[in-house]
Amino acid sequence: MPFGEPGAILNPCSNSTFMTVKESFQLMSAARVRRALTRIARQILEDTRGEGNIILFGIDERGEKLAAILSSELQKILDHRIPYFQLPVEQKDRRTSEYNADTTGSNIIIIDDVMFSGKTMYRAFKMVMKLGDPKRVKLAVMVDRGHRIYPIEAQYIGIKSPTKMNEHVSCTFDNGVPDAVWLTVE
């Protein structure tokens, strides 16, 4: 990178002359995230037409936080409790036997903050299928960044943001509430 270009700084402590600076850009503000979650809740309601049980499964900690918000949004509309659970997909000990949820005949929504290759969503799908025979399984994500290696697509998407391989997308939270979605270029 030639001297003076954006993203390059002089590094006096190394043998190389330059190093790259990470840049972050906000893709979604807290208000936009809230609107997207409300829209996703309404889309879920339209697709299920209020028929049958709706059970939400959030992938790991961030997915569970989004599932809690979607559960609350759906409860406001349907006027009854919508259960949600955390799926510990990234943990080594991935037991699903502890769930008090029979998914047979239910409308299952698997939720994550960012979908990339589809590998995590695939693992979550396999975990949910061990719990029963659902009526349907659909996927919801705050950000779909592309780059699938598995043939998996989300039906409910906050924002589609095709990215490059050197970019990272993250959803940040403040006290359990999503406050922004960021794109970081490495």
C-alpha positions in Angstrom: 0.0 0.0 0.0 1.7 3.3 -1.1 2.3 5.9 1.5 -0.6 8.3 2.2 -3.4 5.9 1.1 -6.4 5.6 3.4 -6.2 2.6 5.7 -2.4 2.6 5.8 -0.4 4.0 8.8 3.3 4.1 9.4 4.4 1.5 12.0 7.7 2.6 13.5 7.9 -0.6 15.7 8.2 -3.2 12.9 10.4 -4.1 10.0 7.6 -3.5 7.6 6.8 0.1 6.7 3.0 -0.1 6.8 0.2 -2.0 8.5 -3.5 -2.0 7.7 -6.1 -0.4 10.0 -9.4 -2.1 10.5 -12.4 0.0 9.5 -15.9 -0.4 10.8 -19.1 0.7 9.2 -22.6 0.7 10.8 -25.0 -1.3 8.7 -28.0 -1.0 11.0 -28.7 1.3 13.9 -30.6 0.2 17.0 -33.8 1.7 15.6 -33.4 -0.1 12.3 -32.7 -3.4 14.1 -35.9 -2.9 16.2 -37.9 -2.3 13.0 -36.4 -5.4 11.3 -37.3 -7.6 14.3 -40.9 -6.2 14.3 -41.1 -6.9 10.6 -39.7 -10.4 11.0 -42.3 -11.1 13.8 -45.1 -10.0 11.5 -43.8 -12.2 8.7 -43.7 -15.2 11.0 -47.3 -14.5 12.0 -48.4 -14.2 8.3 -46.6 -17.4 7.4 -48.0 -19.4 10.3 -51.4 -17.7 10.2 -51.5 -18.1 13.9 -52.0 -21.9 13.4 -50.3 -24.4 15.6 -47.6 -23.8 18.1 -44.7 -21.5 17.3 -41.5 -22.4 19.0 -38.3 -20.2 18.7 -34.8 -21.6 18.9 -32.0 -19.0 19.2 -28.5 -20.1 18.2 -26.1 -19.6 21.1 -26.2 -16.4 23.2 -26.9 -13.8 20.5 -29.5 -15.9 18.7 -31.3 -16.5 22.0 -31.4 -12.7 22.7 -33.0 -12.2 19.3 -35.4 -15.1 20.0 -36.5 -13.4 23.2 -37.3 -10.2 21.4 -39.2 -12.0 18.7 -41.1 -14.0 21.3 -42.1 -10.7 23.0 -43.2 -9.2 19.6 -45.2 -12.3 18.7 -46.8 -12.4 22.2 -48.0 -8.8 21.8 -49.9 -9.8 18.6 -51.1 -13.3 19.5 -51.8 -12.5 23.2 -50.3 -15.8 24.4 -46.8 -17.1 25.4 -44.4 -18.0 22.6 -41.6 -20.3 24.0 -38.0 -19.8 23.1 -34.9 -21.8 23.8 -31.2 -21.4 23.3 -29.5 -23.9 21.0 -25.9 -24.3 22.2 -24.6 -25.1 18.7 -21.0 -23.8 19.1 -20.5 -25.6 22.5 -18.9 -29.0 22.5 -21.6 -30.5 24.7 -24.6 -30.0 22.5 -27.4 -31.8 24.3 -31.0 -31.2 23.2 -32.6 -33.6 25.7 -32.9 -30.9 28.3 -35.6 -29.0 26.3 -39.1 -29.3 27.6 -40.5 -28.8 24.1 -42.2 -31.4 21.9 -41.7 -29.9 18.4 -44.1 -32.4 16.7 -46.6 -30.5 14.6 -45.1 -27.1 15.6 -43.9 -24.2 13.6 -40.2 -23.9 14.4 -38.1 -20.8 13.8 -34.4 -21.1 14.2 -32.8 -17.7 14.8 -29.2 -16.3 14.6 -27.7 -12.9 14.3 -25.5 -13.5 11.2 -25.6 -16.2 8.6 -22.5 -16.9 6.6 -21.6 -20.4 5.3 -24.8 -22.1 6.6 -22.8 -24.6 8.7 -24.0 -23.3 12.1 -27.6 -23.2 10.9 -27.3 -26.7 9.5 -26.1 -28.0 12.9 -29.0 -26.2 14.6 -31.4 -27.8 12.2 -30.1 -31.2 13.0 -30.4 -30.5 16.8 -34.1 -29.3 16.4 -35.0 -32.4 14.3 -34.1 -34.6 17.2 -36.8 -33.1 19.3 -39.8 -34.2 17.2 -41.4 -34.0 13.8 -42.3 -30.3 13.3 -45.0 -29.0 10.9 -42.4 -26.7 9.4 -38.9 -25.3 10.1 -37.9 -21.8 9.0 -34.8 -19.7 9.5 -34.5 -16.1 10.7 -31.3 -14.0 10.7 -30.6 -10.4 11.4 -27.9 -10.3 8.7 -27.4 -12.6 5.7 -23.9 -12.1 4.3 -23.8 -14.8 1.7 -21.0 -17.2 1.0 -22.9 -20.5 1.6 -21.3 -23.8 1.5 -24.5 -25.6 2.6 -27.8 -25.3 0.6 -29.5 -23.3 3.4 -31.4 -20.0 3.0 -33.1 -17.9 5.6 -36.8 -17.1 5.1 -36.8 -14.0 7.4 -33.9 -11.6 7.0 -33.3 -8.2 8.7 -30.7 -7.2 6.0 -28.9 -8.9 3.2 -25.4 -7.6 3.0 -23.1 -9.5 0.6 -19.6 -9.3 1.9 -16.0 -10.0 0.9 -14.1 -12.7 2.6 -11.9 -10.1 4.5 -15.0 -8.5 6.0 -16.7 -9.4 9.3 -20.3 -8.7 10.3 -21.4 -8.5 13.9 -24.5 -7.7 15.8 -23.7 -5.8 19.1 -25.9 -5.9 22.2 -26.4 -3.5 25.1 -28.1 -5.1 28.1 -29.5 -7.9 26.0 -30.9 -5.6 23.4 -29.3 -5.3 19.9 -27.9 -1.8 19.5 -26.3 -2.0 16.1 -25.0 -4.2 13.2 -21.4 -3.5 12.1 -19.3 -4.4 9.1 -15.6 -4.5 9.8 -13.0 -4.6 7.0 -9.8 -6.3 8.0 
